[in-house]
Each structure stands twice: as C-alpha cells, then as structure tokens.
C-alpha cells in the first residue's frame, strides 16, 4: 500500500506572490512560474559568482558593493524562491491531473474555436 503525502500551502502567499496569474489559463500560469523560477536561478548564480570572487582573485575590490546589496537581498530571495517552489509543486500536480484527463486537448480545441 502506497501512502500519499498531502501537502498544505498557504494560498495567501500565492496571492501576494507578485505573479499576476489569477484567472489566467493554465499555460500562461506555467509560463509565468517558469519566468519567475529563471529569475530566482539567475539571482542564485549571481550569489555563487560573488562567492567565488570573495574566494580571491580579480574583481574583489569592485565586488564589495555588489556583495553588500546581494547579502541584504538574501531574505527576500529566499522567500521568493519558497513561493516559486510552492507554485511549481501545485502547477505540477495540476498538470498531471490535466494530462490524465486530456483537458489540455480540450483547452486547445476550445482556443481554436474561440479564435475563429
């Protein structure tokens, strides 16, 4: 017997996440979440780059302001990443349900009909 893990999410965090996805079709939601995830990944890469600079080598003198700015933005970045992860988990579960019921195909047909 396989026991499913139930995850609970604070939907208030999702509403206030800054993503403008309320009432949007699922493909637009998926795109918005992907864009936000890429922004978080870029910020993480910048942090890793600054960490490497701090290890020594070129650019240490020029990196002080960037480091101070990045360190002060870490709590916000961590919260943003938490919200993006929540969106991704929910979107993945929804996507699985949508594909299992072939609702994505119905959506495509509906879109074609609506644009005629």
N, C-alpha and C positions, 0 to 999 in steps of 0.2 A: 504494500500500500504506500503510495506516494503522498506525502503531506505537502500541500501548497502553502507557501508563505504569503501571508496577507500583509501588504504594506499600507500604512496610513500616511497621508500627506496633508499638510496644512494648505488648503486651497487659497487662503488669504495671501500666502506668499506668492502663489502663482498669479493671482490677480494683480498684485502690486509689483510684479517682477520687471516691469518695463517693456515686456514683449506685448505688442499690440495684436493679440491673436483671438481675442474674444469674438465669437461668432463667425470666425473665418473657416473656410473649407479646410479639411484635414491636410491636403497637400501644401497649402500656404502656411499652416501651423508647422508642419515638418520643416519647411524651408526656413522659417523664422528661427526655430530652435537650432537648426544647423548653423545659421549665420552667427547666432549668439555663442554657440559652442566653439566655433572657429575663433571668435574674438577672445574667448577665455583661453584657448590654446595659444594664441599669439601673445597674450599677456604672460602666460606661464613661460613661454620661450624667452621673452624679454627678461624675466626674472632669472632664468638659467644663464642667459648671456651675461647679465650683470654679476652673477655669482662667479662666473668664470673670470670676468675682469678683476673681481676682488681677489682672485687667487694670484694675481700678479700679472705682469706683462704690460702691454701697451694699453693706453686709454684709462689707466687708473685715476689720473688726475681729473680727467674730463667726466668721469662717471659719478663723482660724488653727488651732484645734484640729482642725477637720474636715480641713483640708489636711494636717496632720501625720499624722493617722490614715490618710488616703487614701494618702499617699505611702508609708507603711510597709506598706500592704497591696498595693501595686502588684505586687511579685514573685509573691505568691500569686494575685492576679487574673490575671496573665499566664499562669501555669501552669494555672490553672483553665480559662482560655479555650483554651489549647492542647489540653487534654483534651476539652473540649466540641467543638472543631473536629474532633478525631480521631473522636469518637463520631458526629458528623454525617456525616463522609465515609464511614465504614463503614455507617452506617444508610442513607444514600442509595444506596450500592452494593447493599446487601441489598434495599432497597425496589424498586430497578429489577429485580433478579432475581426477587423475589416477584411483582411485577406481570407480568413477562414470562411467567411460568409459571402465572399465575392462582391462585397459592397463597393470595392474600388472600381469594378467593371460597371456597376450600376451608376456610379458617380460620373464616369467617363461618358456613358450614353446620355445621361441627364444633361451634362455640359454641352454635348454636341447638339442636343435638341434645343436647349436654351439659346444657343448662339445662332441658330438658323432663323 
